[in-house]
């Protein structure tokens, strides 16, 4: 008898805390979107921002004020890998690439990863780190 593989399903609550119009429950996000949201939250959280676990986060914005040298790029990529290895066990990182734009004081990052226990294609997440002008 052949064993059929079943993909894992992932469900997280939406951090908007909006209510579902029919069930009145908090809206959930599922599968790839849940994981992408989690990854972004981990990367953009500074250490100390979460009271229940002050070690969560990457302090990644501090790299924006460094020169775009190869050491800075390696440090930035290692920081991303480390926070995701420590706090997002649902993924396996395959590649992190970053390119600094010193004129704009920004950095473009491309993250490629596989979802563990799922047969979906490798996922890509692209984002730009830049100074908050508020």
DSSP file (Angstrom, degrees, kcal/mol; ACC not computed):
  #  RESIDUE AA STRUCTURE BP1 BP2  ACC     N-H-->O    O-->H-N    N-H-->O    O-->H-N    TCO  KAPPA ALPHA  PHI   PSI    X-CA   Y-CA   Z-CA
    1    1 A X              0   0    0      0, 0.0     2,-0.3     0, 0.0     0, 0.0   0.000 360.0 360.0 360.0 130.7    0.0    0.0    0.0
    2    2 A X        -     0   0    0      1,-0.0     2,-0.5     0, 0.0     0, 0.0  -0.561 360.0-132.5 -79.3 138.1    1.4    3.4   -1.0
    3    3 A X        -     0   0    0     -2,-0.3     2,-0.5     1,-0.0    -1,-0.0  -0.796  18.2-142.3 -91.8 128.9    1.7    6.0    1.7
    4    4 A X        -     0   0    0     -2,-0.5     2,-0.3     1,-0.0    -1,-0.0  -0.799  11.9-132.5 -95.7 128.0    0.4    9.4    0.6
    5    5 A X        -     0   0    0     -2,-0.5     2,-0.5     1,-0.0    -1,-0.0  -0.603  16.9-155.6 -79.7 134.6    2.2   12.4    1.8
    6    6 A X        -     0   0    0     -2,-0.3     2,-0.1   112,-0.0    -1,-0.0  -0.950  16.5-125.4-112.8 126.2    0.1   15.2    3.3
    7    7 A X        -     0   0    0     -2,-0.5   111,-0.2     1,-0.1     2,-0.1  -0.394  28.9-111.4 -65.8 143.6    1.4   18.8    3.2
    8    8 A X        -     0   0    0    109,-1.9     2,-0.4    -2,-0.1    -1,-0.1  -0.484  28.1-143.2 -71.1 147.4    1.5   20.5    6.6
    9    9 A X        -     0   0    0     -2,-0.1     2,-0.4    22,-0.1    -1,-0.0  -0.928  11.2-158.6-113.3 140.3   -0.9   23.4    7.0
   10   10 A X        -     0   0    0     -2,-0.4    21,-3.2     2,-0.0     2,-0.4  -0.960   9.6-178.5-122.9 135.8    0.0   26.5    8.9
   11   11 A X  E     +A   30   0A   0     -2,-0.4     2,-0.3    19,-0.2    19,-0.2  -0.995   4.6 171.5-135.5 127.9   -2.4   29.0   10.5
   12   12 A X  E     -A   29   0A   0     17,-2.6    17,-2.9    -2,-0.4     2,-0.2  -0.894  36.2-105.8-125.7 159.4   -1.5   32.2   12.3
   13   13 A X  E     -A   28   0A   0     -2,-0.3     2,-0.3    15,-0.2    15,-0.2  -0.603  38.1-108.9 -82.8 150.0   -3.7   35.0   13.6
   14   14 A X    >   -     0   0    0     13,-2.8     3,-1.5    -2,-0.2    13,-0.1  -0.613  17.0-140.6 -76.8 133.7   -3.7   38.3   11.7
   15   15 A X  T 3  S+     0   0    0     -2,-0.3    -1,-0.1     1,-0.3    13,-0.0   0.498  97.1  75.1 -76.3  -1.2   -1.9   41.0   13.6
   16   16 A X  T 3  S-     0   0    0     11,-0.1    -1,-0.3     2,-0.1    -2,-0.0   0.711  90.8-147.5 -76.0 -19.4   -4.5   43.5   12.4
   17   17 A X    <   +     0   0    0     -3,-1.5     2,-0.1    10,-0.2    -2,-0.1   0.753  38.5 158.4  56.5  28.3   -6.9   41.8   15.0
   18   18 A X        -     0   0    0      9,-0.1     9,-2.4     1,-0.1     2,-0.3  -0.490  40.7-114.9 -76.8 153.6   -9.8   42.5   12.7
   19   19 A X  B     -B   26   0B   0      7,-0.2     2,-0.3    -2,-0.1     7,-0.2  -0.662  21.8-113.6 -91.6 144.6  -12.9   40.3   13.1
   20   20 A X     >  -     0   0    0      5,-3.3     4,-1.9    -2,-0.3    -1,-0.0  -0.602  26.6-132.6 -70.2 132.5  -14.2   37.9   10.5
   21   21 A X  T  4 S+     0   0    0     -2,-0.3    -1,-0.1     1,-0.2    -2,-0.0   0.763  99.3  32.4 -64.5 -25.2  -17.6   39.3    9.4
   22   22 A X  T  4 S+     0   0    0      3,-0.1    -1,-0.2     1,-0.0    -2,-0.0   0.887 129.5  29.6 -96.4 -49.3  -19.4   35.9    9.7
   23   23 A X  T  4 S-     0   0    0      2,-0.1    -2,-0.2     1,-0.0     3,-0.1   0.666  87.5-138.1 -89.1 -16.2  -17.8   34.1   12.6
   24   24 A X     <  +     0   0    0     -4,-1.9    -3,-0.1     1,-0.3     2,-0.1   0.511  62.0 128.4  66.8   6.2  -16.7   37.2   14.7
   25   25 A X  S    S-     0   0    0      1,-0.1    -5,-3.3    -6,-0.1    -1,-0.3  -0.403  74.4 -82.8 -80.6 165.7  -13.4   35.4   15.3
   26   26 A X  B     -B   19   0B   0     -7,-0.2    -7,-0.2    -2,-0.1    -1,-0.1  -0.497  55.5-103.4 -66.4 138.2  -10.0   37.0   14.7
   27   27 A X        -     0   0    0     -9,-2.4   -13,-2.8    -2,-0.2     2,-0.3  -0.368  38.8-149.8 -63.9 140.3   -9.1   36.7   11.0
   28   28 A X  E     -A   13   0A   0    -15,-0.2     2,-0.4    -3,-0.1   -15,-0.2  -0.790   5.7-147.0-110.3 156.1   -6.4   34.1   10.3
   29   29 A X  E     -A   12   0A   0    -17,-2.9   -17,-2.6    -2,-0.3     2,-0.3  -0.930  23.6-147.0-118.2 149.3   -3.8   33.9    7.7
   30   30 A X  E >>  -A   11   0A   0     -2,-0.4     3,-1.3   -19,-0.2     4,-0.9  -0.825  35.6 -34.6-126.6 155.0   -2.7   30.6    6.3
   31   31 A X  H 3> S+     0   0    0    -21,-3.2     4,-2.0    -2,-0.3     3,-0.3  -0.049 122.2   9.5  48.1-123.4    0.1   28.6    4.9
   32   32 A X  H 3> S+     0   0    0      1,-0.2     4,-2.5     2,-0.2    -1,-0.3   0.860 131.9  51.7 -59.3 -38.6    2.7   30.6    2.8
   33   33 A X  H <> S+     0   0    0     -3,-1.3     4,-2.2     1,-0.2    -1,-0.2   0.879 107.7  52.7 -66.9 -36.9    1.2   34.0    3.7
   34   34 A X  H  X S+     0   0    0     -4,-0.9     4,-2.0    -3,-0.3    -1,-0.2   0.915 112.2  45.3 -62.8 -42.5    1.3   33.1    7.4
   35   35 A X  H  X S+     0   0    0     -4,-2.0     4,-2.6     2,-0.2    -2,-0.2   0.907 111.4  51.5 -70.3 -41.6    5.0   32.2    7.1
   36   36 A X  H  X S+     0   0    0     -4,-2.5     4,-2.4     1,-0.2    -1,-0.2   0.909 110.7  49.2 -60.9 -41.6    5.9   35.3    5.1
   37   37 A X  H  X S+     0   0    0     -4,-2.2     4,-2.4     1,-0.2    -1,-0.2   0.916 111.2  49.6 -63.8 -42.6    4.2   37.5    7.6
   38   38 A X  H  X S+     0   0    0     -4,-2.0     4,-2.4     2,-0.2    -2,-0.2   0.914 110.1  50.8 -61.7 -43.9    6.1   35.8   10.5
   39   39 A X  H  X S+     0   0    0     -4,-2.6     4,-2.5     1,-0.2     5,-0.2   0.940 111.3  47.4 -60.4 -48.4    9.4   36.3    8.6
   40   40 A X  H  X S+     0   0    0     -4,-2.4     4,-2.6     1,-0.2    -1,-0.2   0.910 111.4  51.3 -61.1 -42.3    8.8   40.0    8.1
   41   41 A X  H  X S+     0   0    0     -4,-2.4     4,-0.7     1,-0.2    -1,-0.2   0.910 111.7  47.0 -62.2 -41.8    7.8   40.5   11.7
   42   42 A X  H  < S+     0   0    0     -4,-2.4     3,-0.5     1,-0.2    16,-0.3   0.922 115.1  45.4 -65.6 -43.5   10.9   38.8   12.9
   43   43 A X  H  < S+     0   0    0     -4,-2.5    17,-0.6     1,-0.2    15,-0.3   0.899 116.5  43.7 -68.7 -40.4   13.2   40.7   10.6
   44   44 A X  H  < S+     0   0    0     -4,-2.6     2,-0.4    -5,-0.2    -1,-0.2   0.459  92.8  97.4 -88.9   0.2   11.7   44.1   11.3
   45   45 A X     <  -     0   0    0     -4,-0.7    13,-2.6    -3,-0.5    14,-0.9  -0.757  68.4-140.0 -87.8 131.9   11.4   43.7   15.0
   46   46 A X    >   -     0   0    0     -2,-0.4     3,-2.0    11,-0.2     4,-0.3  -0.675  32.3 -95.6 -85.9 145.4   14.2   45.2   17.1
   47   47 A X  T 3  S+     0   0    0     -2,-0.3     8,-0.2     1,-0.3    10,-0.2  -0.370 112.8  30.1 -59.4 136.2   15.5   43.3   20.0
   48   48 A X  T 3  S+     0   0    0      6,-1.2    -1,-0.3     8,-0.5     6,-0.1   0.236  89.1 102.4  97.5 -12.3   13.8   44.5   23.2
   49   49 A X  S <  S+     0   0    0     -3,-2.0     2,-0.7     7,-0.4    -2,-0.1   0.774  71.5  64.8 -74.9 -25.6   10.5   45.5   21.5
   50   50 A X    >   -     0   0    0      6,-0.3     3,-0.7    -4,-0.3    -2,-0.2  -0.878  69.0-160.8-103.6 115.3    8.6   42.4   22.6
   51   51 A X  T 3  S+     0   0    0     -2,-0.7     3,-0.5     1,-0.2    -1,-0.2   0.843  88.1  56.4 -64.6 -35.4    8.3   42.4   26.4
   52   52 A X  T 3  S+     0   0    0      1,-0.3    -1,-0.2     2,-0.1     2,-0.2   0.740 128.3  13.2 -73.7 -21.5    7.6   38.7   26.7
   53   53 A X    X   -     0   0    0     -3,-0.7     3,-1.7     3,-0.1    -3,-0.3  -0.616  66.0-177.3-151.7  88.3   10.8   37.8   24.9
   54   54 A X  T 3  S+     0   0    0     -3,-0.5    -6,-1.2     1,-0.3    -5,-0.2   0.601  79.8  66.0 -67.4  -9.7   13.3   40.7   24.6
   55   55 A X  T 3  S+     0   0    0     -8,-0.2    -1,-0.3    -7,-0.1     2,-0.2   0.660  76.4 103.2 -85.2 -15.5   15.8   38.6   22.6
   56   56 A X    <   +     0   0    0     -3,-1.7    -8,-0.5    -6,-0.2    -7,-0.4  -0.458  62.5  55.7 -66.9 135.4   13.4   38.2   19.6
   57   57 A X        -     0   0    0     -2,-0.2   -11,-0.2   -10,-0.2   -14,-0.1  -0.592  69.6-118.8 128.9 172.8   14.4   40.5   16.7
   58   58 A X        -     0   0    0    -13,-2.6   -12,-0.2   -16,-0.3    -1,-0.1   0.607  22.7-140.6-123.1 -17.9   17.2   41.3   14.4
   59   59 A X    >   +     0   0    0    -14,-0.9     3,-1.2     1,-0.1     4,-0.2   0.859  47.1 155.1  52.5  35.9   18.2   45.0   14.9
   60   60 A X  G >   +     0   0    0    -17,-0.6     3,-1.7   -15,-0.3     4,-0.3   0.757  53.3  70.7 -69.1 -26.8   18.6   45.0   11.2
   61   61 A X  G >  S+     0   0    0      1,-0.3     3,-1.7     2,-0.2     4,-0.3   0.752  82.3  74.1 -64.5 -21.8   18.0   48.7   10.7
   62   62 A X  G X  S+     0   0    0     -3,-1.2     3,-1.1     1,-0.3    -1,-0.3   0.771  85.6  65.7 -62.6 -23.6   21.3   49.5   12.3
   63   63 A X  G X  S+     0   0    0     -3,-1.7     3,-1.5     1,-0.2    -1,-0.3   0.691  84.5  73.5 -71.1 -17.6   23.0   48.2    9.1
   64   64 A X  G <  S+     0   0    0     -3,-1.7    -1,-0.2    -4,-0.3    -2,-0.2   0.740  93.2  53.8 -68.1 -20.5   21.5   51.1    7.2
   65   65 A X  G <  S+     0   0    0     -3,-1.1    -1,-0.3    -4,-0.3     2,-0.3   0.217  95.9  86.4-101.2  15.4   24.0   53.5    8.9
   66   66 A X  S <  S-     0   0    0     -3,-1.5     2,-0.1     1,-0.1    -3,-0.0  -0.710  89.4 -95.3-105.8 161.7   27.0   51.5    7.9
   67   67 A X        -     0   0    0     -2,-0.3     2,-2.1     1,-0.1     5,-0.2  -0.494  40.7-110.3 -71.1 148.9   29.0   51.7    4.7
   68   68 A X        +     0   0    0     -2,-0.1    32,-0.2     4,-0.1    -1,-0.1  -0.273  65.5 147.6 -79.4  54.1   27.9   49.1    2.1
   69   69 A X     >  -     0   0    0     -2,-2.1     4,-2.3     1,-0.1     5,-0.2  -0.321  65.2-105.1 -82.5 169.8   31.1   47.0    2.4
   70   70 A X  H  > S+     0   0    0      1,-0.2     4,-2.4     2,-0.2     5,-0.2   0.854 122.2  55.1 -64.2 -33.5   31.3   43.3    1.9
   71   71 A X  H  > S+     0   0    0      2,-0.2     4,-2.5     1,-0.2    -1,-0.2   0.900 108.5  47.9 -65.6 -40.2   31.7   42.9    5.7
   72   72 A X  H  > S+     0   0    0      2,-0.2     4,-2.6     1,-0.2    -2,-0.2   0.913 111.7  49.6 -66.1 -42.6   28.5   44.9    6.3
   73   73 A X  H  X S+     0   0    0     -4,-2.3     4,-2.5     2,-0.2     5,-0.2   0.921 112.2  47.7 -63.0 -43.9   26.6   42.8    3.7
   74   74 A X  H  X S+     0   0    0     -4,-2.4     4,-2.6     2,-0.2    -2,-0.2   0.919 112.4  49.9 -62.7 -43.5   27.8   39.6    5.3
   75   75 A X  H  X S+     0   0    0     -4,-2.5     4,-2.2     2,-0.2    -2,-0.2   0.912 111.3  48.5 -61.1 -44.0   26.8   40.8    8.7
   76   76 A X  H  X S+     0   0    0     -4,-2.6     4,-2.0     2,-0.2    -2,-0.2   0.936 113.9  45.7 -61.3 -48.5   23.3   41.8    7.5
   77   77 A X  H  X S+     0   0    0     -4,-2.5     4,-2.4     1,-0.2    -2,-0.2   0.887 112.7  50.6 -65.0 -39.6   22.8   38.5    5.8
   78   78 A X  H  X S+     0   0    0     -4,-2.6     4,-2.6    -5,-0.2    -1,-0.2   0.879 108.2  53.3 -65.8 -37.3   24.1   36.5    8.8
   79   79 A X  H  X S+     0   0    0     -4,-2.2     4,-2.3     2,-0.2     5,-0.2   0.916 109.9  47.6 -63.0 -43.5   21.7   38.5   11.1
   80   80 A X  H  X S+     0   0    0     -4,-2.0     4,-1.9     1,-0.2     5,-0.2   0.939 113.5  47.7 -62.3 -47.3   18.7   37.6    8.9
   81   81 A X  H  X S+     0   0    0     -4,-2.4     4,-2.5     1,-0.2    -2,-0.2   0.913 111.8  50.7 -59.9 -43.4   19.7   34.0    8.8
   82   82 A X  H  X S+     0   0    0     -4,-2.6     4,-2.2     1,-0.2    -2,-0.2   0.924 109.8  47.0 -65.5 -46.3   20.3   33.8   12.6
   83   83 A X  H  X S+     0   0    0     -4,-2.3     4,-1.9     1,-0.2    -1,-0.2   0.882 115.5  46.8 -65.4 -35.5   17.0   35.3   13.6
   84   84 A X  H  X S+     0   0    0     -4,-1.9     4,-2.1    -5,-0.2     7,-0.2   0.875 111.1  50.7 -74.9 -36.1   15.1   33.1   11.3
   85   85 A X  H  < S+     0   0    0     -4,-2.5    -2,-0.2    -5,-0.2    -1,-0.2   0.895 116.1  43.3 -63.6 -38.4   17.0   29.9   12.4
   86   86 A X  H  < S+     0   0    0     -4,-2.2    -2,-0.2    -5,-0.2    -1,-0.2   0.842 130.0  19.4 -76.4 -34.0   16.2   30.8   16.0
   87   87 A X  H  < S+     0   0    0     -4,-1.9     2,-0.4    -5,-0.2    -3,-0.2   0.468 114.1  59.6-124.9  -3.0   12.6   31.8   15.7
   88   88 A X    ><  +     0   0    0     -4,-2.1     3,-1.2    -5,-0.2    -1,-0.2  -0.693  49.3 166.2-128.9  82.3   11.0   30.4   12.5
   89   89 A X  T 3   +     0   0    0     -2,-0.4    -1,-0.1     1,-0.2    27,-0.1   0.542  65.4  76.6 -74.3  -5.1   11.4   26.6   12.6
   90   90 A X  T 3  S+     0   0    0     25,-0.1    26,-2.5   -55,-0.0     2,-0.3   0.546  92.5  58.9 -82.2  -5.7    8.9   26.2    9.7
   91   91 A X  E <   -C  115   0C   0     -3,-1.2     2,-0.4    24,-0.2    24,-0.2  -0.845  61.1-151.1-125.7 159.9   11.5   27.2    7.0
   92   92 A X  E     -C  114   0C   0     22,-2.5    22,-2.6    -2,-0.3     2,-0.3  -0.984  27.6-135.0-124.4 116.7   14.8   26.2    5.7
   93   93 A X  E     +C  113   0C   0     -2,-0.4    20,-0.3    20,-0.2     3,-0.1  -0.532  27.1 173.4 -74.8 130.7   16.8   29.2    4.3
   94   94 A X  E     +     0   0C   0     18,-2.7     2,-0.3     1,-0.3    19,-0.2   0.707  64.7   0.3-106.5 -29.0   18.5   28.5    1.0
   95   95 A X  E     -C  112   0C   0     17,-1.9    17,-3.0     2,-0.0     2,-0.4  -0.960  46.5-169.1-162.3 141.1   19.8   32.0    0.1
   96   96 A X  E     +C  111   0C   0     -2,-0.3     2,-0.4    15,-0.2    15,-0.2  -0.991  17.0 178.7-129.4 124.0   20.0   35.5    1.3
   97   97 A X  E     -C  110   0C   0     13,-2.5    13,-2.9    -2,-0.4     2,-0.4  -0.979   1.2-178.9-125.7 138.3   21.2   38.2   -1.1
   98   98 A X  E     -C  109   0C   0     -2,-0.4     2,-0.4    11,-0.2    11,-0.2  -0.994  11.5-167.5-139.5 147.2   21.5   41.9   -0.3
   99   99 A X  E     -C  108   0C   0      9,-2.3     9,-2.6    -2,-0.4     2,-0.3  -0.988  17.1-141.7-134.6 122.7   22.5   45.0   -2.3
  100  100 A X  E     -C  107   0C   0     -2,-0.4     2,-0.5     7,-0.2     7,-0.2  -0.616   6.9-162.6 -84.8 142.1   23.2   48.3   -0.7
  101  101 A X  E >>> -C  106   0C   0      5,-3.1     5,-1.9    -2,-0.3     4,-0.8  -0.879   8.7-176.5-119.0  93.9   22.2   51.6   -2.3
  102  102 A X  T 345S+     0   0    0     -2,-0.5     3,-0.2     1,-0.2    -1,-0.1   0.805  79.1  59.7 -65.9 -29.9   24.3   54.2   -0.4
  103  103 A X  T 345S+     0   0    0      1,-0.2    -1,-0.2    -3,-0.1    -2,-0.0   0.878 116.1  33.4 -64.9 -36.5   22.8   57.1   -2.2
  104  104 A X  T <45S-     0   0    0     -3,-0.6    27,-0.3     2,-0.1    -1,-0.2   0.443 105.1-127.0 -95.9  -2.5   19.3   56.2   -0.9
  105  105 A X  T  <5S+     0   0    0     -4,-0.8    26,-0.8    -3,-0.2     2,-0.3   0.943  71.3 118.8  51.5  51.6   20.6   54.8    2.4
  106  106 A X  E   < -CD 101 130C   0     -5,-1.9    -5,-3.1    24,-0.2     2,-0.4  -0.893  53.5-147.4-141.1 166.3   18.7   51.6    1.7
  107  107 A X  E     -CD 100 129C   0     22,-2.4    22,-3.2    -2,-0.3     2,-0.5  -0.980   9.6-145.5-142.7 126.7   19.3   47.9    1.1
  108  108 A X  E     -CD  99 128C   0     -9,-2.6    -9,-2.3    -2,-0.4     2,-0.4  -0.802  21.9-167.8 -91.7 130.6   17.4   45.5   -1.1
  109  109 A X  E     -CD  98 127C   0     18,-3.1    18,-2.3    -2,-0.5     2,-0.5  -0.961  12.5-167.7-124.0 136.2   17.2   42.0    0.3
  110  110 A X  E     -CD  97 126C   0    -13,-2.9   -13,-2.5    -2,-0.4     2,-0.5  -0.986   8.5-169.5-123.2 120.9   16.0   38.8   -1.4
  111  111 A X  E     -CD  96 125C   0     14,-2.8    14,-2.5    -2,-0.5     2,-0.4  -0.935   1.8-169.6-112.0 128.7   15.4   35.8    0.8
  112  112 A X  E     +CD  95 124C   0    -17,-3.0   -18,-2.7    -2,-0.5   -17,-1.9  -0.971  19.5 155.9-117.7 132.7   14.8   32.3   -0.7
  113  113 A X  E     -CD  93 123C   0     10,-2.4    10,-3.1    -2,-0.4     2,-0.4  -0.976  35.3-128.2-152.0 161.6   13.6   29.5    1.5
  114  114 A X  E     -C   92   0C   0    -22,-2.6   -22,-2.5    -2,-0.3     2,-0.6  -0.880  26.3-124.2-109.8 146.5   11.7   26.2    1.6
  115  115 A X  E >   -C   91   0C   0     -2,-0.4     3,-1.5     5,-0.3   -24,-0.2  -0.822  31.3-124.1 -90.4 122.6    8.8   25.4    3.8
  116  116 A X  T 3  S+     0   0    0    -26,-2.5     3,-0.1    -2,-0.6  -108,-0.1  -0.456  91.6  14.1 -70.2 132.1    9.6   22.4    5.9
  117  117 A X  T 3  S+     0   0    0      1,-0.3  -109,-1.9    -2,-0.2     2,-0.4   0.574 108.9  98.0  82.6   9.9    7.0   19.6    5.5
  118  118 A X    <   -     0   0    0     -3,-1.5    -1,-0.3  -111,-0.2    -3,-0.1  -0.959  64.0-147.2-130.5 147.9    5.4   21.1    2.5
  119  119 A X        +     0   0    0     -2,-0.4     3,-0.1    -3,-0.1     2,-0.1   0.120  56.1 126.5-101.8  22.1    5.9   20.4   -1.2
  120  120 A X  S    S-     0   0    0     -5,-0.2    -5,-0.3     1,-0.1     3,-0.1  -0.393  71.1 -91.0 -72.3 158.6    5.3   24.0   -2.4
  121  121 A X        -     0   0    0      1,-0.2    -6,-0.2    -7,-0.1    -1,-0.1  -0.211  59.9 -72.8 -64.0 159.5    8.0   25.5   -4.6
  122  122 A X        -     0   0    0     -8,-0.1     2,-0.3    -3,-0.1    -8,-0.2  -0.267  56.5-130.3 -53.8 141.2   10.8   27.5   -3.0
  123  123 A X  E     -D  113   0C   0    -10,-3.1   -10,-2.4    -3,-0.1     2,-0.4  -0.704  15.5-155.2 -99.8 146.9    9.5   30.8   -1.7
  124  124 A X  E     -D  112   0C   0     -2,-0.3     2,-0.4   -12,-0.2   -12,-0.2  -0.956   6.9-172.4-119.6 140.9   11.0   34.2   -2.3
  125  125 A X  E     -D  111   0C   0    -14,-2.5   -14,-2.8    -2,-0.4     2,-0.4  -0.971   6.5-172.1-132.9 118.6   10.6   37.3   -0.1
  126  126 A X  E     +D  110   0C   0     -2,-0.4     2,-0.3   -16,-0.2   -16,-0.2  -0.907  14.4 156.5-111.1 136.5   11.9   40.6   -1.4
  127  127 A X  E     -D  109   0C   0    -18,-2.3   -18,-3.1    -2,-0.4     2,-0.5  -0.982  32.8-130.1-152.9 163.0   12.0   43.7    0.8
  128  128 A X  E     -D  108   0C   0     -2,-0.3     2,-0.6   -20,-0.2   -20,-0.2  -0.970  12.9-149.5-119.6 127.7   13.8   47.0    1.1
  129  129 A X  E     +D  107   0C   0    -22,-3.2   -22,-2.4    -2,-0.5     2,-0.3  -0.842  34.4 152.7 -91.8 125.8   15.4   48.2    4.3
  130  130 A X  E     -D  106   0C   0     -2,-0.6   -24,-0.2   -24,-0.2   -25,-0.1  -0.979  48.8 -78.3-150.6 164.5   15.4   52.0    4.4
  131  131 A X        -     0   0    0    -26,-0.8     2,-0.6   -27,-0.3   -25,-0.0  -0.348  44.6-120.8 -64.0 136.0   15.3   54.8    6.9
  132  132 A X        -     0   0    0     -2,-0.1     2,-0.9     1,-0.1    -1,-0.1  -0.694  23.4-164.3 -77.1 120.7   11.9   55.6    8.4
  133  133 A X              0   0    0     -2,-0.6    -1,-0.1     1,-0.2    -2,-0.0  -0.743 360.0 360.0-107.6  84.0   11.1   59.2    7.6
  134  134 A X              0   0    0     -2,-0.9    -1,-0.2     0, 0.0    -2,-0.0   0.422 360.0 360.0-112.3 360.0    8.3   59.9   10.0
